[in-house]
Amino acid sequence: MRRNPDLVRSLALGAQPFSPAHFNADPVPLARNLLGAVLRRRLPDGRILAGRVVETEAYDCPRDPSCTAGRFHAVKSQELAAPPGQFVFWVAYGHPLLQITCRPEGVAASVLIRALEPLEGIDTMLEHRPVVSERHLTSGPAKLVQALAIDPAMFRGQPVDGPALCLLPGPALAGEQVSITARVGIAAGRNLPWRFTQTGSKWLSSGVPSMELSRED
């Protein structure tokens, strides 16, 4: 499987994670700019699991109809209103999905990490999530949580620069490398262009955008 040597080298050299303060901002540009970042998990025995972010979605309750339509109930809205730069989880069909809080404390907003390109620790990921094809290892928000052994009980409310789970900057993607669509599984707010993917990546989730957006959207 293809590797990005620069990213692997940056991991080995101990690149510094994003600070929580980085996420005190609008989640929409944050979601776009997190493409290419690296999610790194350090297991208790010291093994490293890492993947490059290739798909994200933004959620911003102050202007997001999906929030007022009940997608985020009161407890969930309170969790998303935590200080910026914390890991939180949304449960869909019994599976936890990894999000990062955005905006100032008291404002419910987040970025959902939807898919990763595996970089390091793939054999260990396969122990956690045994699949026939590596293509299905981290190509979805629930899949990547399982493959990286991300336990919500351990990481809910933890900062993005923690020792066991962190998010590191990676090489930025140029405009032509980024595709923008509607989000997946949305009823209200389905026309918002808040899903971002690395164009042509084979690691994207199989989720279908809630609607096809025209150029004017």
Helices and strands as residue ranges (DSSP letters): H 5-12, G 20-23, H 27-33, E 38-42, E 48-60, G 61-63, H 65-66, I 67-71, H 74-80, E 87-92, E 95-101, E 109-120, H 122-128, G 134-136, H 141-147, H 152-155, E 165-168, G 175-177, E 178-181, E 195-198
